[in-house]
Amino acid sequence: MKTYQGIAVSPGITLGEVMVIDNGRCRVNRRSIERRDIAAEELRLDAAIEATTSAIARNRDSVTQELGLEYGQIFEAHLQILSDSRLKKEILQHIRSDLFSVEYAVSVVFDKHAEMLSKIQGGDLSERASDIIDIENRLLRQLMGIRKDSIATLTRPVIIFATELTPSETVNLDRKNILGIVTERGGMGSHTAIVASALQIPAVLGVGRFLNEVEDDDLAVVDGKTGLVILNPDSETVRKFELQQKKEKSFKEHLHSLSHAPAVTRDGTEIAIYGNIEFPYEARFCLENGADGIGLYRTEFLYLAASPEDLPDEEMHFEAYRKVAEDMGDRPVTIRTFDLGSDKMPAGVSLTREAERNPFMGLRSIRLSLKNTSMFRKQLRAILRASAYGKFRIMFPLVSTLLEFRHAKMLFGDVCEELEEEDVPFDKTIPLGMMVEVPSAVIMLGTFVPEVDFFSVGTNDLVQYTLAVDRSNKEVCSLYNSEDPALLRLIRQSIRVASMYDKPISLCGQMSSNPIYTMLLLGLGLRQFSVSPGAILEIKEMCRSVTIAECRELARNVMFMETAREIRNYLKHETARRVGEEFDSLEF
């Protein structure tokens, strides 16, 4: 038995036989041609590009239909790369001047660009090297007459083990027979991770070199929630994970029965549970799980999936927002304006004058919007236009001063006037809210009350700024604790101030999606949760299992505790006491 640790990118536990995929890059030997063969090689290149373009377009259309526009855009980006005249010019140059065969010329050009991308540190840009390799392999297989459909037509259920899966390989998987995915390379930002999560296939990526230790038909356990991979588990381990699978399945069936049940505590208090979404298609999952609406619609995906030459225009924004509005009907949808910064920007794009040494403290979120007003106004126009199709609310991220909110509100007013002059329909009563993510906002919350329609506590950043901890820094991430007493006091104060002035307040960070915190948050006075789509039913189950009196007593006890560890242990114990055997199946 061997154990490996990778990056958990798509949750779920699976147990099954291994199928090792030799999906390395197509390799071609250097081959020269005669000058008289140049024209023929150019024709072969045109034919290969045309056939590959058609195949990618089919992928784009099928993925768009099944998963949504944002996933189809992955392959739209591939089409843009393939149609880049500069790439073709480079290939033709090698054919005409160096007398390379078309296969070798394609290999040289694409390998060069993939290597350049892979050397870039940080962000998602290095992950895009796999996209270049994907297109290269498609072209070379077309030129060489190689068919590759082994993972598209499987005859039995297997767990795929591979060096790396390209986006086209992932979307063409035989989903009936794919139990899970494990790769040596890849990470959270890769398109493979995005697609695997959308298809709900348990996946662990970035395990490191290990395929030389794996053979077809080996038995494996893959835990897509923790990133654990166990090869050839012993009988005791198999029994343990089979039991865990059964518990997980049983608990999910129980939760599914609650999809249309209200989130009401045992003593009759109604709780609103909204969904957090990143992509339009996720609205369907929220509805299926009985969400009361969308509490946080992140809009960064429109930028992060774009190329530097093709940043989203107003129409792209509008279509993405309108789709969610139409899906959600009369349920409210809270759209957060883009939360971008130098730490989170499209590949090759910079909206700051120079690299920031500490991007989390720099030009990001609402600060970036107020510096790039043309981009901000474009988004606001699209949101307002889409508001005619649903029930929208707009929320500004990372507001730290009242002047920032007023500036954003002023620009919003200007855009409203523009649309009125253009006779464009929109909701003229759309509420404006703000994220509470920095201590200054909590301390001064009372001054925001007269001008803000609603609040949403974003605990991910509030933890970071309260404790001065970069959660992505492995040297200090152990200090990043959602149970820290200082953070809990800030949350309590935010809820108290909002409640005092009868302003709606929700909580939309990772804390809201974790059932271990549900009783505590209810006890602190929270009545609106905004959670990930997969956590809606778990949080609903917790709310239905307790009384507000129990929650208030728990919250009082917690507020006397001095350390995050003491608080976490207490919360785990109290949650387990009420949930019982299903405790192991909950997301902690």
C-alpha positions as CSV (number, residue, x, y, z in Angstrom):
1,M,0.0,0.0,0.0
2,K,1.3,3.4,-1.0
3,T,-0.1,6.8,-0.1
4,Y,0.2,10.0,-2.1
5,Q,-0.9,13.6,-1.4
6,G,-2.1,15.9,-4.2
7,I,-4.3,18.9,-4.7
8,A,-8.0,18.3,-4.1
9,V,-9.8,19.9,-7.0
10,S,-13.1,18.1,-7.2
11,P,-14.7,16.5,-4.1
12,G,-16.0,12.9,-3.7
13,I,-14.6,9.5,-2.6
14,T,-14.1,6.8,-5.1
15,L,-12.7,3.3,-5.0
16,G,-11.8,1.3,-8.2
17,E,-9.3,-0.1,-10.6
18,V,-6.7,2.0,-12.3
19,M,-6.2,2.7,-15.9
20,V,-2.9,4.4,-16.8
21,I,-3.1,6.7,-19.7
22,D,0.0,7.3,-21.8
23,N,-1.0,10.8,-22.8
24,G,2.4,12.3,-23.3
25,R,3.0,14.8,-25.9
26,C,3.3,13.7,-29.5
27,R,6.9,13.5,-30.4
28,V,8.3,13.9,-33.9
29,N,11.8,13.5,-35.2
30,R,13.5,16.2,-37.1
31,R,12.8,15.6,-40.8
32,S,13.8,17.8,-43.7
33,I,11.9,18.1,-47.0
34,E,12.9,18.9,-50.6
35,R,12.2,22.5,-51.8
36,R,9.8,21.1,-54.3
37,D,7.7,19.7,-51.5
38,I,7.1,23.1,-49.8
39,A,3.7,23.7,-51.4
40,A,2.5,20.2,-50.5
41,E,3.5,20.7,-46.9
42,E,1.6,24.0,-46.8
43,L,-1.5,22.3,-48.1
44,R,-1.2,19.6,-45.4
45,L,-0.9,22.3,-42.7
46,D,-4.0,24.1,-44.0
47,A,-6.0,20.8,-44.0
48,A,-4.8,19.9,-40.5
49,I,-5.7,23.3,-39.2
50,E,-9.2,23.1,-40.8
51,A,-9.9,19.7,-39.4
52,T,-8.6,20.5,-35.9
53,T,-10.6,23.8,-35.9
54,S,-13.8,21.8,-36.7
55,A,-13.1,19.3,-33.9
56,I,-12.4,22.0,-31.3
57,A,-15.6,23.9,-32.4
58,R,-17.6,20.7,-31.8
59,N,-16.1,20.5,-28.3
60,R,-17.0,24.1,-27.7
61,D,-20.6,23.7,-28.8
62,S,-21.2,20.4,-26.8
63,V,-19.6,21.8,-23.7
64,T,-21.5,25.1,-23.9
65,Q,-24.7,23.2,-24.3
66,E,-24.0,20.9,-21.3
67,L,-22.1,23.1,-18.8
68,G,-22.6,26.7,-20.0
69,L,-20.9,29.5,-21.9
70,E,-18.0,30.0,-19.6
71,Y,-16.8,26.4,-20.2
72,G,-17.3,26.7,-23.9
73,Q,-15.0,29.7,-23.7
74,I,-12.1,27.4,-22.9
75,F,-12.3,26.0,-26.3
76,E,-13.2,29.3,-27.9
77,A,-9.8,30.4,-26.6
78,H,-8.2,27.3,-28.3
79,L,-9.8,28.4,-31.6
80,Q,-8.4,31.9,-31.2
81,I,-4.9,30.4,-30.6
82,L,-5.2,28.1,-33.6
83,S,-6.4,31.0,-35.9
84,D,-3.5,33.3,-34.8
85,S,-1.8,34.3,-38.0
86,R,1.5,34.8,-36.2
87,L,1.7,31.2,-35.2
88,K,1.0,30.0,-38.7
89,K,3.5,32.5,-40.0
90,E,6.2,31.0,-37.7
91,I,5.3,27.5,-38.9
92,L,5.5,28.5,-42.5
93,Q,8.8,30.2,-42.0
94,H,10.3,26.9,-40.7
95,I,8.9,25.0,-43.7
96,R,10.0,27.5,-46.3
97,S,13.3,28.7,-44.9
98,D,14.5,25.7,-42.9
99,L,12.9,23.0,-45.0
100,F,11.3,21.4,-42.0
101,S,8.5,18.9,-42.4
102,V,5.2,20.3,-41.4
103,E,5.0,18.0,-38.3
104,Y,8.4,19.1,-37.1
105,A,7.7,22.8,-37.8
106,V,4.5,22.6,-35.7
107,S,6.3,20.8,-32.9
108,V,9.1,23.4,-32.8
109,V,6.8,26.4,-32.7
110,F,4.3,25.1,-30.2
111,D,6.9,23.6,-27.9
112,K,8.6,27.0,-27.8
113,H,5.5,28.8,-26.7
114,A,4.5,26.1,-24.2
115,E,7.9,26.4,-22.6
116,M,7.7,30.1,-22.4
117,L,4.4,29.9,-20.5
118,S,5.4,27.1,-18.2
119,K,8.4,29.1,-16.9
120,I,6.1,32.0,-15.7
121,Q,5.7,31.8,-11.9
122,G,2.4,32.6,-10.2
123,G,-1.1,33.2,-11.4
124,D,-2.9,31.0,-14.0
125,L,-0.5,31.8,-16.9
126,S,1.7,28.8,-16.4
127,E,-1.4,26.5,-16.4
128,R,-2.2,27.7,-19.9
129,A,0.9,25.8,-21.2
130,S,-1.3,22.7,-21.2
131,D,-3.7,24.4,-23.6
132,I,-0.9,25.0,-26.0
133,I,0.2,21.4,-25.7
134,D,-3.4,20.3,-26.3
135,I,-3.7,22.2,-29.5
136,E,-0.2,20.9,-30.6
137,N,-1.2,17.3,-30.0
138,R,-4.4,17.7,-31.9
139,L,-2.6,19.1,-34.9
140,L,0.1,16.5,-34.9
141,R,-2.4,13.6,-34.5
142,Q,-4.3,15.0,-37.5
143,L,-1.1,15.3,-39.5
144,M,0.1,11.8,-38.5
145,G,-3.2,10.1,-38.8
146,I,-3.2,9.0,-35.1
147,R,-6.6,8.2,-33.5
148,K,-6.8,8.7,-29.7
149,D,-10.1,7.7,-28.3
150,S,-9.2,5.2,-25.6
151,I,-10.6,7.2,-22.7
152,A,-13.7,8.3,-24.7
153,T,-15.0,4.7,-25.2
154,L,-14.2,2.7,-22.0
155,T,-15.7,-0.7,-21.4
156,R,-15.5,-0.7,-17.6
157,P,-15.5,1.7,-14.7
158,V,-11.9,3.0,-14.0
159,I,-9.9,5.7,-12.2
160,I,-7.8,7.5,-14.8
161,F,-4.1,8.0,-13.8
162,A,-2.2,10.2,-16.2
163,T,0.7,12.6,-16.4
164,E,-1.8,15.4,-17.2
165,L,-5.1,15.6,-18.9
166,T,-5.7,18.4,-21.4
167,P,-9.0,20.2,-21.5
168,S,-10.1,18.3,-24.7
169,E,-9.2,14.9,-23.1
170,T,-11.2,15.8,-20.0
171,V,-14.4,16.8,-21.8
172,N,-14.2,13.8,-24.0
173,L,-14.1,11.3,-21.1
174,D,-16.5,8.5,-21.1
175,R,-18.3,9.8,-18.0
176,K,-20.3,6.7,-17.3
177,N,-17.1,4.8,-16.7
178,I,-14.8,7.4,-15.2
179,L,-14.8,7.0,-11.4
180,G,-12.0,9.5,-10.7
181,I,-9.0,11.4,-12.1
182,V,-5.4,11.5,-10.7
183,T,-2.6,13.3,-12.4
184,E,1.0,14.1,-11.8
185,R,0.7,17.7,-12.9
186,G,-2.0,20.3,-12.7
187,G,-3.5,22.5,-10.1
188,M,-6.6,24.4,-8.9
189,G,-6.3,27.0,-11.8
190,S,-6.1,24.4,-14.6
191,H,-8.9,23.9,-17.0
192,T,-8.9,20.2,-16.2
193,A,-9.7,21.1,-12.6
194,I,-12.5,23.4,-13.6
195,V,-14.1,20.9,-16.0
196,A,-13.7,17.9,-13.6
197,S,-15.4,19.9,-10.8
198,A,-18.2,20.9,-13.2
199,L,-18.7,17.2,-14.2
200,Q,-18.6,16.2,-10.5
201,I,-15.8,13.7,-11.1
202,P,-13.6,13.2,-8.0
203,A,-10.2,14.5,-8.9
204,V,-6.8,14.9,-7.4
205,L,-4.1,16.7,-9.4
206,G,-0.5,17.7,-8.9
207,V,0.5,14.5,-7.1
208,G,4.1,14.6,-8.5
209,R,6.0,11.8,-10.3
210,F,4.4,8.5,-9.5
211,L,3.2,6.8,-12.7
212,N,6.2,4.5,-12.8
213,E,4.9,2.9,-9.6
214,V,1.4,2.3,-11.0
215,E,0.1,-0.4,-13.3
216,D,-3.3,-1.0,-15.0
217,D,-5.8,-2.8,-12.8
218,D,-4.1,-1.7,-9.5
219,L,-6.8,-0.9,-6.9
220,A,-6.9,2.8,-5.8
221,V,-8.8,5.0,-3.4
222,V,-9.2,8.7,-4.4
223,D,-10.5,11.3,-1.9
224,G,-11.2,14.4,-3.9
225,K,-12.0,16.3,-0.7
226,T,-8.7,15.9,1.0
227,G,-6.3,15.2,-2.0
228,L,-5.5,11.7,-0.6
229,V,-4.6,8.9,-3.1
230,I,-4.0,5.4,-1.8
231,L,-2.6,2.8,-4.2
232,N,-3.3,-0.9,-3.6
233,P,-5.0,-0.3,-0.2
234,D,-5.1,-3.2,2.3
235,S,-8.4,-4.8,3.2
236,E,-8.8,-2.7,6.3
237,T,-8.4,0.5,4.3
238,V,-10.8,-0.7,1.7
239,R,-13.4,-1.5,4.3
240,K,-12.9,1.9,5.9
241,F,-13.5,3.8,2.6
242,E,-16.4,1.6,1.5
243,L,-18.1,2.4,4.8
244,Q,-17.3,6.1,4.3
245,Q,-18.8,5.9,0.8
246,K,-21.9,4.3,2.1
247,K,-22.3,6.9,4.8
248,E,-21.7,9.7,2.3
249,K,-24.3,8.2,-0.1
250,S,-26.8,7.7,2.6
251,F,-26.3,11.2,4.0
252,K,-26.6,12.7,0.5
253,E,-29.9,10.9,-0.1
254,H,-31.2,12.2,3.2
255,L,-30.1,15.8,2.3
256,H,-31.7,15.5,-1.1
257,S,-35.0,15.0,0.6
258,L,-34.6,18.4,2.1
259,S,-34.2,20.3,-1.2
260,H,-37.7,21.8,-1.1
261,A,-38.0,21.9,2.7
262,P,-37.7,25.3,4.4
263,A,-34.7,26.2,6.6
264,V,-36.6,26.6,9.9
265,T,-35.1,25.9,13.3
266,R,-36.8,23.6,15.7
267,D,-38.3,26.5,17.5
268,G,-39.7,28.1,14.4
269,T,-37.1,30.7,13.3
270,E,-36.9,31.0,9.5
271,I,-33.4,31.2,8.1
272,A,-32.6,32.3,4.5
273,I,-30.0,30.3,2.7
274,Y,-28.6,31.7,-0.5
275,G,-26.1,30.2,-2.9
276,N,-22.6,31.5,-3.9
277,I,-21.9,31.1,-7.6
278,E,-18.9,31.7,-9.8
279,F,-20.4,30.6,-13.2
280,P,-23.9,31.0,-14.6
281,Y,-24.6,27.3,-14.8
282,E,-24.3,27.0,-11.0
283,A,-27.6,28.8,-10.6
284,R,-29.3,25.6,-11.6
285,F,-27.6,23.6,-8.8
286,C,-28.7,26.3,-6.3
287,L,-32.3,26.0,-7.4
288,E,-32.2,22.2,-7.3
289,N,-31.0,22.4,-3.7
290,G,-33.7,24.8,-2.7
291,A,-31.7,28.0,-2.3
292,D,-33.7,31.2,-1.5
293,G,-31.6,33.1,-4.1
294,I,-28.0,34.0,-5.0
295,G,-26.2,35.7,-2.2
296,L,-22.9,36.1,-4.0
297,Y,-22.4,36.1,-7.8
298,R,-18.7,36.4,-8.4
299,T,-18.0,38.0,-11.7
300,E,-14.2,37.6,-12.1
301,F,-14.5,34.5,-14.3
302,L,-15.4,36.7,-17.3
303,Y,-11.9,38.3,-17.0
304,L,-9.8,35.3,-15.8
305,A,-11.0,33.1,-18.7
306,A,-10.2,35.8,-21.3
307,S,-7.2,36.4,-23.4
308,P,-5.3,39.7,-23.2
309,E,-6.6,40.6,-26.7
310,D,-10.2,39.7,-25.9
311,L,-11.3,41.1,-22.6
312,P,-15.0,40.9,-21.9
313,D,-17.2,43.6,-23.4
314,E,-20.5,44.9,-22.2
315,E,-22.5,42.3,-24.1
316,M,-20.5,39.4,-22.6
317,H,-21.2,40.7,-19.2
318,F,-24.9,41.3,-20.0
319,E,-25.4,37.7,-21.4
320,A,-23.8,36.1,-18.3
321,Y,-25.9,38.1,-15.9
322,R,-29.2,37.8,-17.9
323,K,-28.9,34.0,-17.9
324,V,-28.7,33.9,-14.1
325,A,-31.6,36.3,-13.8
326,E,-33.8,34.2,-16.0
327,D,-32.8,31.0,-14.2
328,M,-33.5,32.4,-10.8
329,G,-36.9,34.0,-11.7
330,D,-38.2,36.1,-8.8
331,R,-35.5,35.0,-6.4
332,P,-32.9,37.7,-5.5
333,V,-29.5,37.7,-7.2
334,T,-26.6,39.6,-5.5
335,I,-23.9,40.5,-8.0
336,R,-20.5,41.4,-6.6
337,T,-18.7,43.8,-8.9
338,F,-15.3,42.4,-10.0
339,D,-12.9,41.5,-7.3
340,L,-9.7,41.7,-9.3
341,G,-6.1,42.8,-8.5
342,S,-2.5,42.1,-9.4
343,D,-2.8,38.8,-7.6
344,K,-5.8,37.8,-9.7
345,M,-5.8,39.1,-13.3
346,P,-6.2,37.7,-16.8
347,A,-3.0,36.1,-18.2
348,G,-0.8,38.8,-19.6
349,V,-2.9,41.7,-18.5
350,S,-1.8,44.3,-16.0
351,L,-4.1,47.1,-14.7
352,T,-1.4,48.5,-12.4
353,R,1.6,50.6,-13.4
354,E,4.1,48.4,-11.7
355,A,4.2,45.0,-10.0
356,E,2.9,45.1,-6.4
357,R,5.0,43.6,-3.7
358,N,2.0,43.0,-1.5
359,P,-1.1,42.8,-3.8
360,F,-3.5,42.0,-1.0
361,M,-2.8,45.4,0.4
362,G,-2.7,47.1,-3.0
363,L,-4.8,48.1,-5.9
364,R,-7.6,45.5,-5.9
365,S,-11.4,45.1,-5.7
366,I,-13.3,48.3,-5.4
367,R,-10.1,50.3,-5.4
368,L,-9.2,48.9,-8.8
369,S,-12.8,49.6,-10.1
370,L,-12.5,53.2,-9.0
371,K,-9.2,53.6,-10.8
372,N,-10.4,51.9,-14.0
373,T,-13.8,53.6,-14.3
374,S,-14.3,52.7,-17.9
375,M,-14.1,49.0,-17.1
376,F,-16.3,49.5,-14.0
377,R,-19.0,51.5,-15.9
378,K,-19.1,48.8,-18.5
379,Q,-19.9,46.2,-15.9
380,L,-22.5,48.4,-14.1
381,R,-24.2,49.1,-17.4
382,A,-24.5,45.3,-18.1
383,I,-25.8,44.6,-14.6
384,L,-28.4,47.3,-14.8
385,R,-29.5,46.1,-18.3
386,A,-29.8,42.5,-17.0
387,S,-31.8,43.7,-13.9
388,A,-34.8,44.1,-16.2
389,Y,-34.9,40.3,-16.4
390,G,-34.8,39.5,-12.7
391,K,-34.4,40.7,-9.1
392,F,-30.9,42.0,-8.8
393,R,-28.8,43.5,-6.0
394,I,-25.3,45.0,-6.5
395,M,-22.5,44.6,-3.9
396,F,-19.2,46.4,-3.8
397,P,-16.2,44.4,-2.5
398,L,-13.5,45.4,0.0
399,V,-15.0,48.7,0.9
400,S,-12.8,50.2,3.7
401,T,-14.0,53.8,3.8
402,L,-17.3,55.7,3.4
403,L,-15.8,57.8,0.7
404,E,-15.1,54.7,-1.4
405,F,-18.7,53.6,-1.2
406,R,-19.9,57.1,-2.1
407,H,-17.6,57.3,-5.1
408,A,-18.9,53.9,-6.3
409,K,-22.5,55.0,-5.7
410,M,-21.9,58.2,-7.7
411,L,-20.6,56.2,-10.7
412,F,-23.6,53.9,-10.4
413,G,-25.8,57.0,-10.5
414,D,-24.1,58.3,-13.6
415,V,-24.6,55.0,-15.4
416,C,-28.3,55.0,-14.4
417,E,-28.7,58.4,-16.0
418,E,-27.0,57.2,-19.2
419,L,-29.3,54.3,-19.5
420,E,-32.4,56.5,-18.9
421,E,-31.2,58.9,-21.6
422,E,-30.8,56.0,-23.9
423,D,-34.3,54.7,-23.0
424,V,-32.8,51.3,-21.9
425,P,-35.1,49.5,-19.4
426,F,-33.6,48.6,-16.0
427,D,-34.6,48.2,-12.3
428,K,-34.6,51.8,-10.9
429,T,-34.9,50.5,-7.3
430,I,-32.0,48.1,-7.4
431,P,-30.4,47.9,-3.9
432,L,-26.7,48.7,-3.3
433,G,-24.7,46.9,-0.7
434,M,-21.1,46.3,0.4
435,M,-18.9,43.5,1.6
436,V,-17.6,43.8,5.1
437,E,-14.1,42.4,4.7
438,V,-11.7,44.8,6.6
439,P,-11.7,45.8,10.3
440,S,-12.1,49.4,9.4
441,A,-15.5,48.7,7.9
442,V,-16.6,46.8,11.0
443,I,-15.5,49.6,13.3
444,M,-17.3,52.3,11.3
445,L,-20.3,50.2,10.2
446,G,-22.7,52.6,11.9
447,T,-21.6,55.4,9.6
448,F,-22.3,53.3,6.5
449,V,-25.8,52.4,7.6
450,P,-27.7,55.5,6.2
451,E,-26.2,55.0,2.7
452,V,-26.0,51.2,2.4
453,D,-29.0,49.0,1.7
454,F,-27.5,45.7,2.8
455,F,-24.2,44.1,4.1
456,S,-22.4,40.8,3.6
457,V,-19.6,39.7,5.8
458,G,-16.8,38.2,3.7
459,T,-14.9,36.1,6.3
460,N,-12.1,34.9,3.9
461,D,-10.6,38.4,3.7
462,L,-11.7,39.5,7.1
463,V,-9.6,36.7,8.7
464,Q,-6.7,37.7,6.6
465,Y,-6.8,41.4,7.4
466,T,-7.7,40.9,11.1
467,L,-4.9,38.5,11.8
468,A,-2.3,39.8,9.2
469,V,-2.0,36.4,7.7
470,D,-1.5,35.6,4.0
471,R,-3.5,32.3,3.7
472,S,-1.5,31.3,0.6
473,N,1.8,31.5,2.4
474,K,2.6,28.1,3.8
475,E,4.9,29.5,6.4
476,V,2.1,31.3,8.2
477,C,-1.1,29.8,6.9
478,S,-1.5,27.8,10.2
479,L,-2.3,31.2,11.8
480,Y,-5.2,31.6,9.5
481,N,-8.1,30.6,11.8
482,S,-11.8,31.3,11.3
483,E,-12.3,30.5,15.0
484,D,-10.0,33.2,16.2
485,P,-11.7,35.1,19.1
486,A,-10.9,38.5,17.5
487,L,-12.6,37.5,14.2
488,L,-15.7,36.3,16.1
489,R,-16.0,39.6,17.9
490,L,-15.9,41.5,14.6
491,I,-18.6,39.2,13.2
492,R,-20.7,39.7,16.3
493,Q,-20.3,43.5,16.1
494,S,-21.3,43.6,12.4
495,I,-24.4,41.6,13.0
496,R,-25.4,43.7,16.0
497,V,-25.0,47.0,14.2
498,A,-26.9,45.8,11.1
499,S,-29.7,44.4,13.2
500,M,-29.9,47.6,15.3
501,Y,-30.7,49.6,12.2
502,D,-32.8,46.8,10.6
503,K,-30.4,46.4,7.7
504,P,-30.1,42.9,6.1
505,I,-26.8,41.2,6.7
506,S,-25.5,37.9,5.4
507,L,-22.2,36.0,5.7
508,C,-20.6,34.6,2.5
509,G,-17.1,33.4,3.3
510,Q,-16.0,29.8,3.8
511,M,-17.3,29.9,7.3
512,S,-20.9,30.1,6.1
513,S,-20.5,26.8,4.0
514,N,-19.0,24.8,6.9
515,P,-21.7,23.2,9.2
516,I,-19.3,23.4,12.2
517,Y,-20.0,27.2,12.4
518,T,-23.7,27.1,11.8
519,M,-24.8,27.0,15.4
520,L,-22.3,29.7,16.4
521,L,-23.4,32.1,13.6
522,L,-27.1,31.5,14.5
523,G,-26.3,32.2,18.1
524,L,-24.5,35.5,17.1
525,G,-27.7,36.6,15.4
526,L,-27.1,35.7,11.7
527,R,-30.3,34.9,9.8
528,Q,-29.0,34.9,6.2
529,F,-26.3,32.4,5.0
530,S,-24.7,32.6,1.6
531,V,-23.0,29.3,0.9
532,S,-21.5,27.2,-1.9
533,P,-24.1,25.3,-4.0
534,G,-22.9,21.9,-2.6
535,A,-23.3,23.1,1.0
536,I,-26.8,24.4,0.8
537,L,-28.5,21.2,2.0
538,E,-25.9,20.6,4.8
539,I,-26.5,24.1,6.2
540,K,-30.2,23.7,5.9
541,E,-30.0,20.3,7.8
542,M,-28.0,22.0,10.6
543,C,-30.5,24.8,10.9
544,R,-33.4,22.4,11.1
545,S,-31.6,20.4,13.8
546,V,-31.3,23.1,16.4
547,T,-33.1,25.8,18.4
548,I,-32.1,29.4,18.6
549,A,-31.9,29.1,22.4
550,E,-29.3,26.3,22.0
551,C,-27.3,28.4,19.5
552,R,-27.3,31.4,21.8
553,E,-26.0,29.4,24.7
554,L,-23.3,27.9,22.5
555,A,-22.3,31.4,21.3
556,R,-22.1,32.7,24.9
557,N,-19.8,29.9,25.8
558,V,-17.6,30.5,22.8
559,M,-17.2,34.2,23.6
560,F,-15.6,33.3,27.0
561,M,-12.9,31.1,25.2
562,E,-9.4,32.4,24.6
563,T,-8.0,30.4,21.7
564,A,-9.0,29.2,18.3
565,R,-8.1,25.6,19.1
566,E,-10.4,25.6,22.1
567,I,-13.2,27.0,20.1
568,R,-12.8,24.6,17.2
569,N,-12.8,21.5,19.4
570,Y,-15.9,22.8,21.2
571,L,-17.7,23.5,17.9
572,K,-16.8,20.1,16.5
573,H,-18.0,18.3,19.6
574,E,-21.3,20.2,19.7
575,T,-21.9,19.6,16.0
576,A,-21.1,15.9,16.2
577,R,-23.5,15.6,19.2
578,R,-26.4,16.9,17.1
579,V,-25.6,15.4,13.7
580,G,-24.4,12.0,15.0
581,E,-23.2,9.4,12.5
582,E,-23.5,11.8,9.6
583,F,-20.8,13.9,11.1
584,D,-18.0,12.2,9.1
585,S,-19.8,13.0,5.8
586,L,-20.0,16.8,6.5
587,E,-17.5,19.2,5.0
588,F,-15.1,20.4,7.7
